[in-house]
Amino acid sequence: MGNTIGWKKEGKEEIRSFMDEAADALDQDKAGIHDLSLAKLRMEVQKRLEGQVLDRLFVASLAEEEFGAGDEYVFDESKVDEYRDILWKDYEDACTKLQEWEADEQENDGKVVSRCEFYKLKKAGIARLLDYYKWWPKEEVHKHDVSDLPDDQEDEFGFCQNKSSADVLPAMRYHHTKNVIRSYYARNNNVLQNEQFSILPFKSTISNAGRGVFIDGYAPAGTLLAFFPGKVWPKDFLMTATLQVQRNLESDPRHQLSMRYDDILIDSRRSPYTVYDNMWALAHVVNHPPAPPSSEDESDSSIKQSRNSPNCVTTPIDFTKSMLKQHQDRDLTRYIPNEYEVEPKSWAKNALDTNDVIMNGMGLLALRDVQDEELFYDYRLSPASGASIYPEWYHVWNEDAAINRWSSEEK
């Protein structure tokens, strides 16, 4: 896949001018965005997101097909040399980027620090894969020391191999490698010019948080970055659920139950972290940002707060027949990372929905421009019972937003 032209970064004056024009356009809109009901507003968001949803599905299919299929946890022999070259190329790229950014890291610029953290993880993670498969170029074999980890320490992928059985390690290394390879294909696809970014699961930059999700490349604010995978529970079923189902849904220790504004529930609790055909189906692994550290140095504190504050926000997504018809040459339905736990009843569908919707889903949008950094979104846990029951690690970033989220009703 050849290199293509990526997003052009605007200067501050261009951004300000664009925002002014956008505000004027909204004011002149006959519908008047402030006059829209929540339901109609969701329809407008859906309409504006359809192109991006389709692009993600399309790129996922390109990356999956390019990767090829071998036997279980064994690479296609005809592709091994290509995989090795890609890992080595990505490793060298990470080394180069680190050299570029580490000189500025001491200035404590939040963006620079985030990029350095990402490239350190990526470099060390790829080195571990090259070492595991013995794929180092001959002249490089003795130049790299991939250290053994203590029994209780996770590696760069958030995987604790010393606590896993011997047969699990080959499977995990296979999927770690597949993720990196597909990420490379996505960033270098020669079909969609603006698709020069991908997402990757690595060990989170938050202590004791396990895995996190990182963007590899650059995406402007408003970009659809990830899907929430898993079972979809329709609102009508939840309203009449048995006591057993209710108790089952109360157990969510990892906070992987996601409720849309129309009360459709996405259940990602049993969704794997590494084996989806759709490489974008990682939103359930994205972490809630930690509380900003207290500091007497206000400038230092503001840098860290901006670096770790939410950079994504959830959005409802509907996968539609008309959307998929735009690529009739390939079956994109297999890349929809959701399925209904129970089919919604026709009488219970939203009055504004049509038979065009084949699956309800949910995604993450970039709140700001993001580049080579960990993704975070505000979980907005329900404040109904008070902050005393919040998990110890949970920081309330926007109390008003949380209250509005759990008190809003359809208009």
N, C-alpha and C positions, 0 to 999 in steps of 0.2 A: 504494500500500500504506500503510495507516494505522499510526500508532504504537500499541504495545501495552505492557503492563506487563512489565518485565524482572525479572531475578533480584533478590531481596532480599538485601542484604549483612548478615550476622550480626555481632554484636559478639563480643569475645573470650570473654565468659562463655557466650554462646549456643553458640559453636563448641566450647568445652571440654565443655559439657553434652552436646552432640550426640555428640562423640567418645566420651564415657563411656558413653552409651546404646548407641552402635554396638558398642563393645567388649563390653558386657554381652550384647548380642544375639548376637555371635559366640561368646561363651563358652557360651551356652545352646543354640546350634545343635546339633541332634542329630548332624549329620554331623561337626561339628568340623573347622574349616577347616584345622587343622594336620595332620589325619589324611588329608586328600585327597592323592591322587597328583597329579603335575604334569598329567597328561592330564585328570583329573577337575576339577582346579582351572581349567584352560583352558576346560572346558565351562561351569563356573560363571561365569567372566568373560564368555564369549560370551553366555550367557543374560542377564546384567545389561547388556550393551552393545547388545543387539539393538535396543532402542527408540531409542537415540541414532544407531545406524547408519542405521536407517530414516529418522529425522528429517533426517540430513544428505543422504541421497539425495533426500528429498522437497523440501527447501529448494533443493537444486541444480536440481531440475526446475522449481520455481517461478521461480527467478531466470533460468534459461535461456529458459523460455517467455515470461516478461515482457520479456526483452531483445528477443526477436523475431529474425527472420532476414532479412538483406539480401543483396545480392550480395557476392562475395568482397571483404573488406576495405572495403566500402562500407556505410554505415549505411542502414537503412530510412528513407526520406524522411519517412514519417508519424511517425517516432519521434524525429527530430533535435531538435525543440524540447524534448521531454521529457528527452532525454539532456543537452542543454545546461543545462536548469534543475537537473538533479540534480548535475551537476558544480559548478555555481555554488553550490548549496545546501551541498554537501560542502566546498567551498572556504571559504565563510563560516563554517561550523561549525568547521573546522580553525583559522581565524583566532581565533574566539572562545575555543576551548579553549586555544590558545597563550597568549592574554592572561590566562586564568585561572591557568595553571600556571607561566608564566615568572616571575611574582612570587615563587614559592616555589622556583624552580630553584636559586637561589643558596644555599639551605640544604643543598644536596647530598643531599637525600633521594633514594634510588635509584629509587623508584617515580615520583616527579615528573620526574626526569631522563629516564627511559625514555619517559614520555608526551610530554615535550617533543620528544625525538628523533623519535618517531613522527609527531607532528603537524607538525613542520617538514618532514619528508619528504613527508607527504601533501599539505600545502599547496603546496610547491614542485612536486611531481609533477602535481597537478591544474592548477596555473598553467601548466605546460608544455603540457598538453593543450589548455587553453582558448586558449592562444596559437597552437598549431599549427593548430587548426581555426578560428581567428578567431571564437571563441564568447564572447568577453568581452562583457558588457553595454555598451552604447554609452557610458554615463557612466563606465565603468571602464577603457576601452581604454588611456588614457595614464597610468594610475596604477600600472601594474605593469611591472616590468623583468625579463623572463625572459632571463637572460644566456646568451650563447653559451658553449659548453664547449670547453676545449682538445681537441686531436685525440685524446689518449689518456685522457680523463676520461669516466667513466660518468655518466649522468644519474641522476635520482632513482629510476628503475626498474631501475638496474643495467645499462642498455643504452648501449653506446658507438656513437652514431649516426655519428660521423665515420669510423669504421672499417668501416661497412657500406655496401653498394651502395645506390643511389638507390631501387631498387624494394623494398628491405627496410624502409625507414623507414615508409612508409604502413601496411604490415602490422603492424609493431610498435606504432605509435601506435593502430591500431584495437584491438589486443588489450589494450593498456594501458587504453584507455578502457572496453572491455568489462569488464575486471576490476573497475574502480572502480564501474561502473554495477551489475553483478551484486552486488557487495558491498553497495551501498546497498539493493537489493531484498531481499537476505537479512536485513539488519539491521532492515528495516521491513516484513517480511512480516506479514500479518494473520491467519495461520492457526495458527502455532505461537507461543504467547505468550513462551516462554523463549528463542526463537531471535533474540536481538537482538545478535548478534555475527557477524563474518565474518572471513576471513583474506585478506591481500593480499600479493603479492610486491613488495618495494621493494629498493633498494640496502641491503645489510646495514650495520649499525652497526659491524661488525668491519672494520677496514682490509684492503683487498685480498682480501676474501672474496666479491666479486661480489654476487649477489642473496641476499636472505634473505626470511623470511616473518614477517609481523606480524599480530597479532590486532587487529581494529578493533572495540572494544567490550569487554564484560566477560563472562568465563566462569568459573564456580567450579571448584575442584579436582575432577578426575574427569571433566571434560567431554571428549568426543571432538572433537578440533580439526581433524584432517586425515587423508587417506588417502595411502598410498604407491601411485602408479600403476605400470603396467608389466606385463611378462610374468611369469607364474608358472611356476616350475620345480618339478615334484613331486619329492619325496624319492627315489622309486624310479628316476626318470630320472637324477638326479644320481649315484646309486650305481652306475649302469652307463654313465655318460657316456663318449663317445669322448675320445681324447686331444685332438682338435681343440676339442671343447666345453669340456674342462677348461681349456685354454689361453685360450680366449675368456673364460671366467669369472674367470680370474686378472687380467685387465686391468680395473681399476676405479679409475682415477685420481681420480674425484670422490667415491668412497665411496658409490655409489648402488646397491650390491647389499645387500639386507637379508635376513638369515636369521631365520626364525621359530624358536621353541624346538622345533618338531616337524620341523625341517630342511627346510621348504618355503622356497624362495628367491624373493624378489620382485626383479625386475631392472628398475630405473628408469633405466638408463643412457641409453636412447634416448627417454625420456619428455620431452615438451616442457614448458616452464615456463608457457606462456600460453594454450594452445589447447584444453584439455580442456573437454568439456561440463560435467563435474563441477568446480565451483569450489573444492571442498575437496581436490582431488587435487594437493596441493602439498607433501606431507611430504618428498619427495625434494629439496626446495630448502632445507629447514630446516637451519641450520648447527649444528655442534658449538660449544659455548661456549668462548671463549678462556680462557687461564689468568688468574686474578685478578692484578691488578698488585701488585707488592711495594710496600709503603708503610710508613714509620715511624709513620704515623698509623693506629693500629689501627681506629679508627672509620671513617675514610675507606676503608680497605681492605675492611672488612666490608660496607660499603654497596655498593661496586663488585662484590664477589664475589657478594652476594645478587642483584644486578641481572643479572649475566651468567651465573650458575650455571644448570644445566639446569632448565627449567620444564615440560618435557614428557618423556614416556617412551613407548617403543614398546609396542604390544599386538597380538597376532594377532587377526584378524577373519575370520569366515566369513559370506559372503552366502548366505542360505538361501531356499528356495522359500516356506516358511511366512512368513518375514519380508515378502517382497514381496507376498504375497497380501493383506496388510492395506491395500494401495492398488491394487486391481485396476482402478481407473478410469484409471490411467496406467502407462506402461511405464517402470519404474524401472531395468530391467536395462541400459539404455543409459548410465546414470550410474554403473555399476560400472566403475571405472577400471582393470580388470585383465582379462587373458585368458591362458589356458594356452598356454605355449610347446609343451607336449606334454600331452595329456590324461592324468591319473593313471590307472593301471591299477586295476581294481576290487580285485584281491587285495592291492594295496599301500596301500589306504586305512587310516587309523587305525581300529582296532576300534570306537572310540567315535563315529566319524563315521557319518553316515547318507546315504542318497540325497538328503536334504533340502538338502545343501550343493551349491550350483551354482558357487561360486568361493571360493578361499582368498584372503585379503588381509591387509593390515596397516595399522595406524593409529597416531596419536599422541594420547595422553591428557595433559591438564593435570595436572602434579604439585602445583600450588598454584593459588590464584586468579590469573588473569592478566587484564590490562587494558591496551589501547593500548601494546603493547610487542612487541619481537622475540621470536620463539619459538626455543628452543634445546633440543636433546636430546643426551644423552651417546651418542656413536657406539659406545662400548665396543669399540674395535678389538681384535682378537685379540692377547693378550700372549704367544702361544706362542713367538715368536722373540725376545722381549725388547724392551725399550723403545728399543733402539738403532735399530730400523727404523721407529719411529713417525714420521709426518710432522713437520716442524719446528713446525707450527702446533698440533699435537695436545697437549692437556693431559689427563692421567689424573685424572679427577675422583673415581673410586671404583675403586681397584685390586681390592678384593675382589669387587665386582659384575662387573667384567670377567672375572676368573678364574672366578667361578661361571657366568657366561654361557657361556663356551666350554668348560667342563668338565662341565656338567650333562647328564644323560642321562635318558631317560624312566624313570619308576618304574612 
